């Protein structure tokens, strides 16, 4: 079905007939993984028998219950999903143990209203170890299983370019990942992920991701089709046999000679996965070579010998040539020189807080309904709230949720820099195989005679 409106062509998808029932909720941050991060197995097998809202220990990953036929529309090249009900499934992290459940939610899931965790608890939307938990004083214990029923508003992604296949063998699927979508379900992304779209659009299941790319990064992504290939490739990655080449566009006139950065990288903001150069970090090595420059910006070739989270972005920031438009690492919040030479102008604790605050302000919310804020506070203070029936099926829940922040805000459409990073995985290879893509459009030299 096609229609026209004041915002341009709109494509309307099919209505939702199968809401997801299980999704692992990570921190709200939208970045995931690094330029090349070894990840755990990602499987997609048939689900075992389980209670409606209480999957037992060892339940299969969230892609098993991938929501199907969620209505969507495309406006001006941006793909928007309709909101839907789902569940987030996780285990208590080590840093959560001994802390109150509502405090963990409030401090770790920054995109929610500060009172949301208390409200969700009182409404009975949180289950601990298969039991509905309405006690806001509950303290997390080791190995607790948490399930949270929530109304999900996925963030939009670019509609084009779409996922393209570069190799499709008995054992391996290699794709050219488009920017704007994470690889795995995380935060406010599930259908709008590489694995989600491979399953819902291309009917590809049973895939095991061999490495990660950031949400905004494009390029080569390898996926195994069976356990043996998954084990073999990950072992060669761990042993350092992969050669990894990226293309980036950075601010400034990059030197003509090759630059090598071997500064250690460590975590700065745990809940957001943000890294920085720090003496107590892990060893990292990157090589950079200019391809062309116009004096104001440069396109460079990046070869990484290690695979630390956000390694290329952090090392380029350290060298004083941050990636053009990088919303995390190309900002004055890192100090007067944007973190060049690791000079942040403030202690790590202050920098961590400033980065967290800056990121929170850059989120999607523009205007929150004042009645929503009052409604949340009134619910927290009320002694008459009755928990929802624990057996209510997700498909029976209403399209509007008065306690859902997404239902009560006017959202702004972010700039293109939110969807796309000028970083592209150009080539991955070993002694036994090699896969590569074409140079992205933004990396093409506007003056071919210039370097």
VENPECOR-V969289 format. One record per pair of residues at least 4 apart in sequence whose C-alpha atoms are under 6 Angstrom apart, sorted by the first residue. I is the first residue (numbers start at 1). GAP is how many residues later the second one is. D is the distance in Angstrom with one decimal. If there is no record, write none. Layout:
BEGIN
i:I gap:GAP d:D
i:I gap:GAP d:D
END
This chain:
BEGIN
i:1 gap:11 d:5.8
i:2 gap:9 d:5.2
i:3 gap:7 d:5.7
i:4 gap:5 d:5.0
i:8 gap:68 d:5.9
i:10 gap:63 d:5.7
i:10 gap:64 d:4.9
i:10 gap:65 d:5.3
i:11 gap:62 d:4.8
i:11 gap:63 d:5.1
i:12 gap:60 d:5.5
i:12 gap:61 d:4.6
i:13 gap:58 d:4.5
i:13 gap:59 d:4.7
i:14 gap:55 d:5.4
i:14 gap:57 d:4.8
i:15 gap:54 d:5.9
i:15 gap:55 d:5.6
i:15 gap:56 d:4.6
i:16 gap:53 d:4.9
i:16 gap:54 d:4.3
i:16 gap:55 d:5.9
i:18 gap:49 d:5.6
i:18 gap:50 d:5.4
i:19 gap:48 d:4.7
i:20 gap:45 d:5.0
i:20 gap:46 d:5.3
i:20 gap:47 d:4.3
i:20 gap:66 d:5.0
i:21 gap:44 d:5.9
i:21 gap:65 d:5.2
i:21 gap:66 d:5.1
i:22 gap:40 d:5.2
i:22 gap:65 d:4.9
i:22 gap:66 d:5.7
i:22 gap:67 d:5.9
i:23 gap:39 d:4.5
i:23 gap:64 d:5.6
i:23 gap:65 d:4.3
i:23 gap:66 d:5.2
i:24 gap:64 d:5.0
i:24 gap:65 d:4.4
i:24 gap:66 d:5.2
i:25 gap:63 d:5.1
i:25 gap:161 d:6.0
i:26 gap:160 d:5.5
i:26 gap:161 d:5.7
i:27 gap:82 d:5.9
i:27 gap:244 d:5.6
i:28 gap:81 d:5.5
i:28 gap:159 d:4.5
i:29 gap:243 d:5.0
i:31 gap:183 d:5.8
i:31 gap:184 d:5.6
i:32 gap:182 d:5.4
i:33 gap:4 d:5.7
i:33 gap:179 d:5.5
i:33 gap:181 d:5.8
i:33 gap:276 d:5.9
i:34 gap:179 d:5.8
i:34 gap:180 d:5.8
i:34 gap:275 d:3.6
i:34 gap:276 d:4.5
i:35 gap:178 d:5.3
i:35 gap:275 d:5.6
i:36 gap:175 d:5.8
i:36 gap:176 d:5.5
i:36 gap:271 d:4.8
i:37 gap:174 d:5.5
i:37 gap:175 d:5.4
i:37 gap:270 d:5.5
i:38 gap:173 d:5.2
i:39 gap:172 d:6.0
i:41 gap:167 d:5.9
i:42 gap:166 d:4.7
i:43 gap:163 d:5.7
i:43 gap:165 d:5.9
i:44 gap:20 d:5.7
i:44 gap:162 d:4.6
i:50 gap:5 d:5.2
i:51 gap:4 d:5.9
i:54 gap:76 d:4.6
i:55 gap:4 d:6.0
i:71 gap:11 d:5.4
i:72 gap:8 d:5.4
i:72 gap:9 d:4.3
i:72 gap:10 d:5.6
i:73 gap:6 d:5.9
i:73 gap:7 d:5.3
i:74 gap:4 d:5.4
i:74 gap:5 d:4.5
i:77 gap:82 d:5.3
i:78 gap:79 d:5.8
i:78 gap:80 d:4.7
i:78 gap:81 d:5.3
i:79 gap:77 d:5.4
i:79 gap:78 d:5.3
i:79 gap:79 d:5.8
i:79 gap:80 d:5.1
i:80 gap:76 d:4.7
i:83 gap:69 d:5.5
i:83 gap:70 d:4.6
i:84 gap:67 d:5.8
i:84 gap:68 d:5.3
i:85 gap:65 d:5.9
i:85 gap:66 d:4.4
i:85 gap:67 d:5.7
i:86 gap:64 d:5.8
i:87 gap:61 d:5.4
i:87 gap:62 d:4.4
i:87 gap:63 d:6.0
i:88 gap:59 d:5.5
i:88 gap:60 d:5.1
i:89 gap:57 d:5.8
i:89 gap:58 d:4.5
i:90 gap:56 d:5.3
i:91 gap:53 d:5.6
i:91 gap:54 d:4.6
i:91 gap:55 d:5.7
i:92 gap:51 d:5.9
i:92 gap:52 d:5.3
i:97 gap:43 d:4.9
i:97 gap:44 d:5.2
i:98 gap:41 d:5.6
i:98 gap:42 d:5.5
i:99 gap:40 d:5.2
i:99 gap:41 d:5.8
i:100 gap:37 d:5.9
i:100 gap:38 d:5.5
i:100 gap:39 d:4.2
i:101 gap:37 d:5.8
i:101 gap:38 d:5.8
i:102 gap:15 d:5.1
i:102 gap:16 d:5.8
i:104 gap:4 d:5.8
i:105 gap:4 d:5.5
i:105 gap:12 d:5.7
i:106 gap:8 d:5.6
i:116 gap:4 d:6.0
i:119 gap:261 d:5.9
i:120 gap:5 d:5.3
i:121 gap:4 d:6.0
i:121 gap:5 d:5.8
i:121 gap:13 d:4.9
i:122 gap:12 d:5.1
i:123 gap:264 d:4.2
i:123 gap:265 d:5.6
i:124 gap:8 d:5.9
i:124 gap:10 d:5.4
i:124 gap:263 d:4.8
i:124 gap:264 d:5.8
i:125 gap:23 d:5.7
i:125 gap:24 d:5.1
i:126 gap:7 d:5.7
i:126 gap:21 d:5.7
i:126 gap:22 d:4.5
i:127 gap:4 d:5.1
i:127 gap:5 d:4.3
i:127 gap:6 d:5.2
i:127 gap:19 d:5.7
i:127 gap:20 d:5.0
i:128 gap:17 d:5.6
i:128 gap:18 d:4.8
i:129 gap:16 d:4.9
i:154 gap:34 d:4.8
i:154 gap:35 d:5.3
i:157 gap:23 d:5.4
i:163 gap:14 d:5.7
i:163 gap:15 d:6.0
i:164 gap:11 d:5.6
i:164 gap:12 d:5.3
i:165 gap:10 d:4.4
i:166 gap:8 d:5.3
i:166 gap:9 d:5.2
i:167 gap:6 d:5.7
i:167 gap:7 d:4.9
i:168 gap:4 d:6.0
i:168 gap:5 d:4.7
i:171 gap:53 d:6.0
i:171 gap:54 d:5.1
i:172 gap:51 d:5.9
i:172 gap:52 d:4.7
i:172 gap:53 d:5.6
i:173 gap:50 d:5.2
i:174 gap:47 d:5.8
i:174 gap:48 d:4.7
i:175 gap:45 d:6.0
i:175 gap:46 d:5.4
i:176 gap:43 d:4.8
i:176 gap:44 d:5.0
i:177 gap:41 d:5.1
i:177 gap:42 d:5.0
i:178 gap:40 d:4.9
i:179 gap:37 d:4.6
i:179 gap:38 d:5.2
i:179 gap:39 d:4.8
i:179 gap:241 d:5.3
i:180 gap:35 d:5.4
i:180 gap:36 d:4.6
i:180 gap:239 d:4.2
i:180 gap:240 d:5.7
i:181 gap:12 d:5.2
i:181 gap:34 d:4.8
i:182 gap:11 d:5.1
i:182 gap:33 d:3.9
i:183 gap:10 d:5.4
i:183 gap:11 d:4.7
i:184 gap:9 d:5.9
i:185 gap:4 d:5.3
i:185 gap:5 d:4.3
i:191 gap:5 d:4.5
i:193 gap:4 d:6.0
i:197 gap:4 d:5.2
i:198 gap:4 d:4.9
i:198 gap:6 d:5.3
i:199 gap:4 d:4.4
i:199 gap:5 d:4.7
i:199 gap:6 d:5.6
i:207 gap:16 d:6.0
i:207 gap:17 d:5.7
i:207 gap:18 d:5.1
i:208 gap:15 d:5.3
i:208 gap:16 d:5.0
i:209 gap:14 d:4.6
i:210 gap:12 d:5.7
i:210 gap:13 d:5.5
i:216 gap:203 d:5.7
i:216 gap:204 d:4.7
i:216 gap:205 d:5.0
i:217 gap:204 d:5.6
i:217 gap:206 d:5.5
i:217 gap:207 d:5.8
i:218 gap:206 d:4.8
i:219 gap:205 d:5.2
i:219 gap:206 d:4.3
i:219 gap:207 d:6.0
i:220 gap:205 d:5.4
i:224 gap:5 d:5.8
i:224 gap:6 d:5.2
i:236 gap:5 d:5.4
i:237 gap:4 d:5.8
i:237 gap:5 d:5.6
i:241 gap:189 d:5.9
i:242 gap:187 d:5.7
i:242 gap:188 d:5.0
i:243 gap:185 d:5.7
i:243 gap:186 d:5.2
i:243 gap:187 d:6.0
i:244 gap:59 d:5.8
i:244 gap:60 d:6.0
i:244 gap:184 d:4.9
i:245 gap:57 d:5.6
i:245 gap:58 d:4.7
i:245 gap:181 d:5.7
i:245 gap:182 d:5.1
i:246 gap:55 d:5.9
i:246 gap:56 d:4.9
i:246 gap:178 d:5.5
i:246 gap:179 d:4.4
i:246 gap:180 d:5.0
i:247 gap:53 d:5.8
i:247 gap:54 d:4.8
i:247 gap:55 d:5.9
i:247 gap:176 d:5.7
i:247 gap:177 d:5.1
i:248 gap:51 d:5.6
i:248 gap:52 d:5.4
i:248 gap:174 d:5.4
i:248 gap:175 d:4.4
i:249 gap:49 d:5.5
i:249 gap:50 d:4.3
i:249 gap:74 d:5.8
i:249 gap:75 d:5.9
i:249 gap:173 d:5.4
i:250 gap:47 d:5.7
i:250 gap:48 d:5.4
i:250 gap:71 d:5.6
i:250 gap:72 d:5.5
i:250 gap:73 d:4.1
i:250 gap:74 d:4.8
i:251 gap:46 d:4.6
i:251 gap:70 d:5.4
i:251 gap:71 d:5.9
i:251 gap:73 d:5.4
i:252 gap:44 d:4.7
i:252 gap:45 d:4.6
i:253 gap:42 d:4.8
i:253 gap:43 d:5.8
i:253 gap:44 d:5.8
i:253 gap:45 d:5.8
i:254 gap:44 d:6.0
i:256 gap:34 d:5.8
i:258 gap:30 d:5.6
i:258 gap:31 d:4.7
i:259 gap:28 d:5.8
i:259 gap:29 d:5.2
i:260 gap:26 d:5.8
i:260 gap:27 d:4.5
i:261 gap:24 d:5.8
i:261 gap:25 d:5.3
i:262 gap:22 d:5.4
i:262 gap:23 d:4.4
i:264 gap:13 d:5.7
i:264 gap:14 d:6.0
i:264 gap:17 d:4.9
i:264 gap:18 d:5.0
i:264 gap:19 d:4.5
i:264 gap:20 d:5.4
i:265 gap:11 d:5.6
i:265 gap:12 d:4.6
i:265 gap:13 d:5.8
i:265 gap:16 d:4.5
i:265 gap:17 d:5.2
i:266 gap:9 d:5.5
i:266 gap:10 d:5.7
i:266 gap:12 d:6.0
i:266 gap:15 d:4.0
i:267 gap:8 d:4.3
i:268 gap:6 d:5.6
i:268 gap:7 d:5.0
i:269 gap:4 d:5.8
i:269 gap:5 d:5.1
i:269 gap:83 d:5.7
i:284 gap:22 d:5.6
i:285 gap:20 d:5.5
i:285 gap:21 d:5.9
i:286 gap:17 d:5.9
i:286 gap:18 d:4.5
i:287 gap:15 d:5.7
i:287 gap:16 d:5.1
i:288 gap:13 d:5.6
i:288 gap:14 d:4.7
i:289 gap:11 d:5.4
i:289 gap:12 d:5.1
i:290 gap:10 d:4.3
i:291 gap:8 d:5.6
i:291 gap:9 d:5.1
i:291 gap:160 d:5.9
i:292 gap:6 d:5.7
i:292 gap:7 d:5.5
i:292 gap:159 d:3.9
i:293 gap:4 d:5.8
i:293 gap:5 d:4.1
i:293 gap:158 d:5.9
i:316 gap:5 d:5.2
i:316 gap:6 d:5.1
i:317 gap:4 d:5.6
i:317 gap:5 d:4.3
i:317 gap:23 d:5.9
i:318 gap:21 d:6.0
i:318 gap:22 d:4.4
i:318 gap:23 d:4.8
i:318 gap:24 d:5.7
i:319 gap:21 d:5.8
i:320 gap:20 d:4.7
i:322 gap:8 d:5.5
i:325 gap:92 d:5.7
i:326 gap:4 d:5.1
i:331 gap:7 d:5.7
i:332 gap:4 d:6.0
i:332 gap:6 d:5.0
i:334 gap:4 d:4.7
i:334 gap:5 d:5.1
i:334 gap:10 d:5.4
i:335 gap:4 d:5.9
i:335 gap:9 d:4.7
i:335 gap:10 d:5.5
i:339 gap:4 d:5.2
i:339 gap:5 d:5.1
i:348 gap:4 d:5.9
i:364 gap:47 d:5.5
i:364 gap:48 d:5.9
i:365 gap:46 d:5.0
i:366 gap:44 d:5.8
i:366 gap:45 d:5.3
i:366 gap:46 d:5.9
i:367 gap:42 d:5.5
i:367 gap:43 d:5.1
i:368 gap:41 d:4.4
i:369 gap:39 d:5.6
i:371 gap:4 d:6.0
i:378 gap:4 d:5.9
i:426 gap:10 d:5.6
i:426 gap:11 d:5.5
i:427 gap:8 d:5.7
i:427 gap:9 d:4.2
i:428 gap:6 d:6.0
i:428 gap:7 d:5.5
i:429 gap:4 d:5.5
i:429 gap:5 d:4.0
END
